[in-house]
Amino acid sequence: MASPNLRRIFSLLLTHLTITQICPATSNSAEKVKLDLYYESLCLYSADFIINDLAIIFQNGIIDIVDLRLFPWGNAKLTSNNSFTCQHGPNECLLNIVEACAIHAWPNLDDHFPFITCVESLVYEGKYYQWETCFKELGLDPEPITDCYKSEAGKKLGLKYAALTDALKPLHKYVPWVVVDGKPLLEDFEDFITYICKAYKGPQPSACNVVSFASAITKKASHVHLVSYTEQTIKATPLMKMWSFIQSWMDLMV
């Protein structure tokens, strides 16, 4: 018969082995990489980035190592009495608030991102006025969003995203404005997955190797980044004024 001391040692050993089996990766776990997107709802370039670039990380597994946050404000401005004016007019102010309400009502990324993607897909197709069809398409209850954007709660959310956008250092110059782990990617924003892979300290997802190879090829070719500049940036140089005019003309031709 085993002595009490031997039984105690065996019990401690068994406990240690059990804990090790349950938590084998605790010491090797890595923090997710923070990915922030500052955008505005009716900017075609923001819509394009959301549906054709950002959505990819949900398909290739990169989302598993990312903490994604969306900031629907962009180049909007505050006026007197905490009212808003938006770069693409009142409908953009409305959809900025609608998308802010979606983030608030459905804080889980898996819930609000499909809705925002649906709305931005309609924006990209020139059918933004049909945005409410996204509720039926995704099987969502419209009441939380409707109650939010029609009330003071929606306005407060707009002010919240205005403050968060204005607090950027450096200030954003255009949208989409992409920030990885607190650092703006500037003109490299379309290569955001490469920056995420470099920042992640844990085992690299297989998609990172594919992205690195594709990025190396893409960088060999010149590329024009389509963005919507802030009013302050447009005023900075005559060249940017000309580029803004060209962008506006292109928007009308779509």
QUIDADA-V429541 format. One record per residue. RES is the residue in one small letter. PSI is psi as a letter, one per 30 degrees, with the letter a starting at -180 (NA if undefined). Layout:
BEGIN
{{RES/PSI} {RES/PSI}}
END
This chain:
BEGIN
{{m/k} {a/k} {s/l} {p/e} {n/e} {l/e} {r/e} {r/e} {i/e} {f/e} {s/e} {l/e} {l/e} {l/e} {t/e} {h/e} {l/e} {t/e} {i/e} {t/e} {q/e} {i/e} {c/h} {p/f} {a/g} {t/e} {s/f} {n/g} {s/k} {a/k} {e/k} {k/l} {v/k} {k/k} {l/j} {d/k} {l/j} {y/k} {y/l} {e/k} {s/e} {l/g} {c/j} {l/e} {y/e} {s/e} {a/e} {d/e} {f/e} {i/e} {i/f} {n/f} {d/e} {l/e} {a/f} {i/e} {i/f} {f/f} {q/e} {n/g} {g/f} {i/f} {i/f} {d/f} {i/g} {v/k} {d/j} {l/k} {r/k} {l/k} {f/j} {p/i} {w/e} {g/b} {n/g} {a/l} {k/k} {l/k} {t/a} {s/l} {n/g} {n/h} {s/l} {f/l} {t/k} {c/l} {q/e} {h/g} {g/a} {p/e} {n/e} {e/e} {c/e} {l/e} {l/e} {n/e} {i/e} {v/e} {e/e} {a/e} {c/e} {a/e} {i/e} {h/e} {a/e} {w/i} {p/f} {n/k} {l/e} {d/f} {d/e} {h/f} {f/e} {p/e} {f/e} {i/e} {t/e} {c/e} {v/e} {e/f} {s/e} {l/e} {v/e} {y/e} {e/g} {g/g} {k/h} {y/f} {y/f} {q/g} {w/e} {e/f} {t/f} {c/f} {f/e} {k/e} {e/e} {l/g} {g/h} {l/k} {d/j} {p/f} {e/e} {p/e} {i/e} {t/e} {d/e} {c/e} {y/f} {k/g} {s/a} {e/f} {a/e} {g/e} {k/e} {k/e} {l/e} {g/e} {l/e} {k/e} {y/f} {a/e} {a/e} {l/e} {t/e} {d/f} {a/f} {l/k} {k/j} {p/l} {l/k} {h/k} {k/f} {y/l} {v/k} {p/k} {w/j} {v/k} {v/k} {v/j} {d/h} {g/f} {k/k} {p/k} {l/f} {l/b} {e/f} {d/g} {f/f} {e/f} {d/g} {f/e} {i/e} {t/e} {y/e} {i/e} {c/e} {k/e} {a/f} {y/k} {k/f} {g/a} {p/k} {q/k} {p/l} {s/f} {a/f} {c/e} {n/e} {v/e} {v/e} {s/e} {f/e} {a/e} {s/e} {a/e} {i/e} {t/e} {k/f} {k/f} {a/k} {s/k} {h/k} {v/k} {h/j} {l/j} {v/l} {s/j} {y/l} {t/l} {e/e} {q/e} {t/e} {i/e} {k/f} {a/e} {t/k} {p/e} {l/e} {m/e} {k/e} {m/e} {w/e} {s/e} {f/e} {i/e} {q/e} {s/e} {w/e} {m/e} {d/e} {l/f} {m/f} {v/NA}}
END
